[in-house]
């Protein structure tokens, strides 16, 4: 059983479209992180959200942590080919070792 | 380049052989993590060091796996008697987190292992 469920698993869109990916769990996390991973490389941290209901913006990316700190979403506005990659969410409970979801693989076509 | 480095980047070996991977963390980071990632999955935690002490090991880390960080700097991960199921990307990450701060882990590029 996956502790963190990410959806959709795959997403293929055209440049300029908007998209939202989701990260859901039945567990409460003290914080949640989003990473982006390109093929053949390690994940790179995009954001950490800590407070329930928190919204953080990073240019065209908007991250939200659920009020109950069990879920999160990532919204990308006007996607660009450079956004292509695997988007991973990772929850942290108690210890500082993150538990990763399976990721959403995003392809943005020019 | 002052990021996390891993060596080798790719390794092909035959079943039953031993392999060793190296990770050089960011120099001032006291924590070092090893993860394994297979296709279609997120990274899975294997083990973690604070300085030279190995503080936690996952149940995924069978007896064939051993990790060391002898001087609290670089780390090695050895897999003995490799099996085809060991084929994966092995990721290293390092961090430094003052008390009370959610830490940021910096990942290396990974070592991709293929066991034939």
Interface residues (C-beta under 8 A of the other chain):
Chain A: X4 X30 X31 X40 X41 X42 X43 X44 X45 X48 X50 X88 X90 X92 X95 X96 X97 X98 X99 X100 X101 X102 X103
Chain B: X4 X33 X40 X41 X42 X43 X44 X45 X48 X56 X91 X93 X95 X97 X102 X103 X104 X105 X106 X107 X108 X109 X110 X112
